[in-house]
Amino acid sequence: MTVKEKYEALLSEIEDICHSVGRDPKRINVIAVTKYVSEETTQKALEAGVQHIGENRAEGGVEKWEALGNQGIWHFIGSLQSKKVKKVIDKFDYFHSLDRISLAEELDKRAKPGQVIRCFVQVNVSNEESKSGLSKEEVLPFIESLEKFPAIEVVGLMTMAPFYEAPELTRPVFRGLRELQELVAAKQFTHAPCLELSMGMSNDYRVAIEEGATFIRVGTALVGKEF
Ligand SMILES: *Cc1c(COP(=O)(O)O)cnc(C)c1O
């Protein structure tokens, strides 16, 4: 299948899933994660109508952005070292892995006057040692403490579920993130509307959508893996 065919199949699957759980398919944003594919394939995804591009590294991401950044909305989805902020801040529209005050501080410092830095706070819902992100208990105090950074807007929460052969096993992780998101949203912080949920990858996006995902990050299943 071409990227275009895969994208169309994905959109129609999203419609079916949304229909089955009573959600509006328009609320689901597909991020094509292009970290394993070339510029050419990324271009094909954009031509197929993909609106969101996700990259997880400053190096490869900036290179792709330089070639294609006049199209699409760009998401930085990987962990971000503070010293790389300068390189990426004017290129990416969303940052999915805010997990520490020092990073918020650097993003705020490097933002242009009036620039809004849209961030997801990354949560390690499953408490896996190998994963970054805050524990569930840390999230609310962390978000409260971001108020002092005027450029930072917390648009939502992000998580990576553990990899399971049976994606159904990820459900408690996604549900846990949604419950936390609802709790933060209910606080109605001006700096943290927190209405979005970035969750679900190639293996588990179906379950993530059923549990409320508004941004799914799909690499292999959409654009493939070339390196
Ligand atoms: C690589 C990556 C993805 C996409 O992974 P696939 O399994 O290829 O869909 C999603 N989110 C993050 C943070 C990633 O690093």
The ligand as an ORCA input file, in Angstrom:
! r2SCAN-3c Opt
* xyz 0 1
  C       8.627      6.458     17.503
  C       7.570      7.069     18.314
  C       6.213      6.889     17.964
  C       5.735      6.065     16.788
  O       6.055      4.712     16.935
  P       5.414      3.593     15.980
  O       5.340      2.393     16.854
  O       6.357      3.432     14.846
  O       4.077      4.052     15.557
  C       5.274      7.534     18.748
  N       5.616      8.292     19.814
  C       6.901      8.474     20.172
  C       7.207      9.324     21.349
  C       7.922      7.866     19.438
  O       9.188      8.045     19.810
*
